[in-house]
Amino acid sequence: MGKVFIIGAGPGDTSHLTLRAQQLLASADVVIYDALVDESLLQFLPAHCERIYVGKRGGQPSITQTEINQILVDQAQRADRVVRLKSGDPFIFGRTTSEVDALMMANCSYEVVPGISAALAAPLLAGIPLTDTVLSYGFAVVTAHAPEELHWDALVQIPTVVILMGASTLAATVKGLIDHGRSPQTPIAIIRWASLPQQEVLVSDLGHIVSTVADRNMSPAVIVIGEVVKLRPFLRCDRRSPLRDKTVLITRSLQQSPELQQLLAAQGARTIEMPTLEIAPPSDWAGLDQAITKIGDYDWLILTSANGVEYFFDRLAAQHKDARALGGVKIAVVGRKTADTLQRRGILADFIPAEYVADALVDSFPESLTAKQVLFPRVESGGRELLVQAFTAAGAQVDEVAAYQSTCPTTADPVALLALQRREIDIITFASSKTVQHFHQLVVTHLPKDWSNNLLIASIGPQTSATCQQLFGRVDIEASEYTMPGLVTAIVETL
């Protein structure tokens, strides 16, 4: 028998998912998720994970809670790790008690993992504090799916009221508050799709809110009632987020994407990952192994990527050697990220060209290359032929050996593909020519001809831009510094 993890997914956006929740999603065998769980959260699931949708929305046919309980028990009895993914926090209007009871009755192991409730996150992201030393000594959180059951006499005494699941019963809620003494001038805010790019905040007062939203769909929403709503103009949290409301597609490999994801999230962007590269060992280690056996014969070791650093030194260790084996071999690297990866191995690069492109390596090389023995561990296919040609033309003897593979996934990530088809992507980032080529190979046949009309194509540098021009006919943003921070800076400066 497996174990069920009942996880709170937070208000929606992946940046508000807890680390514990992300770790459990990454190791799940089955995920059972609700309607309000943003599909971008599913990108953390492993490829083998089975996905079961059990969403319920008001006024629409949906699965019963009893059926959901049985699904949890059935999956716990056949899978190792089952994740029950709920929006917000599982213990705040999440019907978790019923599910835990069913698991306990079936003698199934379970764990409940907290999440950030939309009742707390939505007001904050809208710039509305629920407490204030002057305007609000406290707040209440209620669900308004059955307004006739609410204790109106008590609620009107509390300075701030947060209402979940109340969009469809807004008129009854407003009437209940006013009838029991709340002023029609009391400010009210309706926050729809909190934390997501489509977040919408509508501010009014109790006397006018019903007519204001009469012709608008405001579900799902968090409703905040109280004088603290007046603080929103001064405390809006999106002013310092230049990429707020922007959705960015990241096309790097899963191993490489966290840095870019974090940089974009820090600027307020929502990110969706669609790996277009799979990094793996080379099909044959023979070339690299042979080079390592005579490593002391080389004058220079050339490393043009963090992947090259990792795979070279891992293979060096597999041959029972360490950095001491390099002896008098000098090391040249391309790019600050490559240099940093090398430094984490305890080695400082002897040469880093000022321009973070491999093609600048030969032009600014610190010594004559005539008769120099050069080892170039590189990607197995599709690497920089011009670099080898330039070294050779300068008089060097170059041994290029495969250190790793960079292949195209067999299928596109379904969450990312759906976002492209729905035209929900504002910016696509490309960090290498291969990501452009593989993206084109994976998705373009599944998209209409004008798929890129509503988005910007962002490139990390000239070589990548040239491939974008070749396959897409344009590039909209190009980094002036050919690094991940440089790419993000270019995006922010363009928008």
Secondary structure, 3 states (H helix, E strand, C coil): CCEEEEEECECCCHHHCCHHHHHHHHCCCEEEECCCCCHHHHHHCCCCCEEEECCCCCCCCCCCHHHHHHHHHHHHCCCCEEEEEECECCCCCCCHHHHHHHHHHCCCEEEEECCCCHHHHHHHHCCCCCCECCCECCEEEEECCCHHHCCHHHHCCCCEEEEECCCCCHHHHHHHHHHCCCCCCCEEEEEECCCCCCCEEEEEECCCHHHHCCCCCCCCEEEEECHHHHHHHHHCCCCCCCCCCCEEEECCCCCCHHHHHHHHHHCCCEEEECCCCEEECCCCCHHHHHHHHCHHHCCEEEECCHHHHHHHHHHHHHCCCCHHHHCCCEEEECCHHHHHHHHHCCCCCCECCCCCCCCHHHHCCCCCCCCCEEEEEEECCCCCHHHHHHHHHCCCEEEEEEEEEEECCCCCCHHHHHHHHCCCCCEEEECCHHHHHHHHHHHHHHCCCCCCCCCEEEECCHHHHHHHHHHHCCCCEECCCCCHHHHHHHHHHHC
